[in-house]
Every structure is written in structure tokens, then in C-alpha cells.
Amino acid sequence: MRWLFALFCLGMTSVSQAAFTETIVTRPIEKAAPSPLQLKRQQASAIEKILVIKSERRLQLISGGTPLKTYRISLGKQPKGAKLREGDKRTPEGLYWIDWRKQSDRYNLAMHVSYPNISDSARARREGVPPGGMIMIHGTPLDEEYPEEVFHTLDWTEGCIAMTNSDMREVWNLVPDGTMIEIRP
């Protein structure tokens, strides 16, 4: 008798579920405008390369083969020519990568350039000199005695690429690690 009652309940359950099927009609949902954070992420993923043109003191963020943003930069104290050795105060030239970043007590935000590359290291080894390192894209010192405007018009670094702190914050947010950087004369 229990089996018959259980079979009856199962039958009623399956019939009752079939009787209450609902058809769902889908309508297109209007897309909301992207938030500022979503826009920054889209732009960051769109940055394929950083291009530095030393002779023009210009850094460009390249997307789709065209410049998306352009910034004024400062270079090493000896801006002409490629970096040849540690301590020569020159900014390197060639193809590199942004491989890590840090918040610097001295220069605000800083992104590391993967100098020396293989050819830089080989040249330095042939010449018997250290190639140098710690080339960064960074902001200007946070110093009350010397305001940021003083640094912005000079080539003052030891070989790094410097920009205003507000520009550096923008580049920091737009450029992911692993981005190629090409530094031209």
C-alpha cells in the first residue's frame, strides 16, 4: 500500500510541475555608460607600447599604432647618445619592457625599464665595463625647496626618464607591466 501511495505522489509531482511552466521573454537591456574605472581599464588594455623620442623630450602611449597620449619628459644629464656604461648619465636607446613598478620615497611612482637587454649586456662585456641598471620611468622629487616645475624643464636624472607626478600617476594607471618600451634617439 505504501508503494502505491509513493507512486501516486511521484506521478502527481511530475504532473504538477509540468502544469506550471513559465515562458520567459527576453528583452534587450540598455547598456549603461562605462564608469571612469572601466574606461581606464579599457585604455590600459589598449596600450600596446610606450614610445620615447629623446630628441623631442616626448613619451607617447601607443594604441592601435597611433599615439593615444603624449607627455613631456626629462632625461639623463647627458641626453645625447645611447647608454654605454654605468654612471655615464645617459638614457638608454633600444627595445625594452616595463617589468615591475614601485612606489618610491624619493621619486613618487616608478616603473622599471628592463635595461640592459641582451645587446647592451654583450657590448658592455666586450668593452669590460658594467652596463648599469635601475633605469626607471618616474615622477619628480617631493621636495619643498625645489618645486616640480624646476625639474620639468631640465635633463636632471642619472639616466632615467622623468615626468611630472600628475603625468606619472596617469601613465602608472594606463600602462600594465609587460608593456614594450621603445626608446629612440
C-alpha positions in Angstrom: 0.0 0.0 0.0 2.8 2.4 0.8 4.4 1.7 -2.6 1.1 2.6 -4.3 0.9 5.8 -2.3 4.5 6.7 -3.1 3.9 6.1 -6.9 0.8 8.2 -6.7 2.7 11.1 -5.1 5.5 10.9 -7.7 3.0 11.0 -10.5 1.2 14.0 -9.1 4.5 15.8 -8.5 5.7 15.4 -12.2 2.2 16.4 -13.5 2.0 19.5 -11.2 5.5 20.7 -12.3 4.6 20.4 -16.0 1.4 22.4 -15.5 3.2 25.4 -14.1 5.8 26.0 -16.8 6.5 29.6 -17.5 7.8 31.1 -20.7 10.5 33.8 -20.2 10.6 36.5 -22.8 14.0 38.3 -23.0 14.3 41.9 -24.0 17.5 43.8 -24.8 18.8 45.7 -21.8 20.1 49.2 -22.4 23.8 49.4 -21.7 24.8 51.9 -19.1 27.7 54.2 -19.8 31.0 52.7 -18.6 32.3 54.0 -15.3 35.6 56.0 -15.2 37.4 52.9 -13.7 36.1 50.7 -16.6 37.3 53.4 -19.1 40.8 53.4 -17.5 40.9 49.6 -17.7 39.9 49.6 -21.4 42.5 52.2 -22.1 45.2 50.3 -20.2 44.5 47.1 -22.1 44.7 49.1 -25.3 48.2 50.5 -24.6 50.5 48.3 -26.7 53.7 50.3 -26.5 55.4 53.2 -24.9 57.5 55.3 -27.4 60.2 57.6 -26.1 61.7 60.1 -28.5 64.7 61.5 -26.7 65.5 64.4 -29.1 61.9 65.7 -28.6 61.7 65.0 -24.9 58.5 63.2 -25.5 56.9 60.0 -24.2 53.9 58.6 -26.1 51.4 55.9 -25.2 50.7 53.9 -28.4 47.4 52.2 -29.1 46.5 50.6 -32.5 49.7 52.0 -34.0 48.8 55.6 -33.2 49.7 57.9 -30.2 46.9 57.9 -27.6 48.6 60.3 -25.1 51.8 62.4 -25.2 53.8 63.7 -22.3 56.8 66.0 -21.8 59.8 64.2 -20.2 63.2 64.9 -18.8 66.2 62.6 -19.4 69.7 61.9 -18.1 72.2 64.7 -17.6 74.0 63.5 -20.8 71.0 63.1 -23.1 72.8 62.5 -26.4 73.7 59.0 -27.4 72.8 55.6 -26.0 73.8 54.5 -22.5 77.2 52.8 -22.8 78.1 52.1 -19.2 77.1 52.5 -15.6 77.4 56.1 -14.4 77.5 57.8 -17.8 74.3 59.7 -17.0 72.7 58.7 -20.4 69.3 57.3 -21.1 69.4 54.0 -23.0 68.1 53.5 -26.5 66.5 50.4 -27.9 63.7 48.0 -27.1 62.8 47.1 -23.5 59.9 46.1 -21.3 58.2 47.6 -18.3 58.9 44.7 -16.0 58.0 45.9 -12.5 56.9 49.0 -10.6 57.2 50.5 -7.1 56.2 53.5 -5.0 59.4 55.4 -4.4 60.1 57.6 -1.4 62.4 59.7 -3.5 60.6 59.9 -6.9 56.9 59.2 -6.1 55.9 56.4 -8.5 58.4 54.5 -10.6 58.2 51.9 -13.4 61.3 49.8 -14.1 62.7 49.6 -17.7 64.3 46.2 -18.4 67.7 47.8 -19.3 70.2 46.2 -20.0 68.9 44.0 -22.8 71.0 41.2 -24.4 72.8 43.5 -26.8 73.5 46.1 -24.1 75.0 43.4 -21.8 77.1 41.9 -24.7 78.5 45.4 -25.6 79.4 46.1 -22.0 81.0 42.7 -21.6 83.1 43.2 -24.8 84.3 46.6 -23.5 84.9 45.3 -20.0 82.6 47.8 -18.3 79.4 47.4 -16.2 76.3 48.2 -18.2 74.4 49.9 -15.4 70.8 49.3 -14.5 67.8 50.6 -12.5 66.5 52.7 -15.4 63.1 53.8 -14.4 60.2 56.0 -15.6 59.5 58.1 -12.6 58.0 61.3 -11.2 59.8 64.2 -9.8 61.2 64.5 -6.2 58.8 65.6 -3.5 60.9 68.5 -2.2 59.6 71.8 -0.8 62.9 73.6 -1.6 62.8 72.7 -5.3 59.3 72.7 -6.8 58.3 70.3 -9.5 58.4 73.0 -12.2 62.2 73.3 -11.8 62.8 69.6 -12.7 60.3 69.6 -15.5 62.3 71.8 -17.9 65.8 70.2 -17.2 67.6 66.9 -18.1 68.5 66.0 -14.5 68.3 62.3 -14.0 71.1 59.7 -13.8 69.7 58.1 -17.0 66.1 57.6 -16.1 63.0 59.1 -17.8 61.2 61.6 -15.5 57.9 63.3 -15.8 55.6 65.4 -13.6 53.9 63.5 -10.8 50.5 64.0 -12.2 51.6 62.6 -15.6 53.3 59.7 -13.9 50.1 58.8 -12.0 48.2 58.8 -15.3 50.9 56.6 -17.0 51.0 54.3 -13.9 47.3 53.7 -14.2 47.2 53.2 -18.0 50.3 51.1 -18.6 50.4 47.5 -17.4 53.6 45.6 -16.6 54.9 43.7 -19.6 54.3 46.7 -22.0 57.1 47.2 -24.6 59.0 50.5 -24.4 60.9 51.7 -27.4 63.5 54.5 -26.7 64.6 56.3 -29.9 67.4 58.9 -30.2 
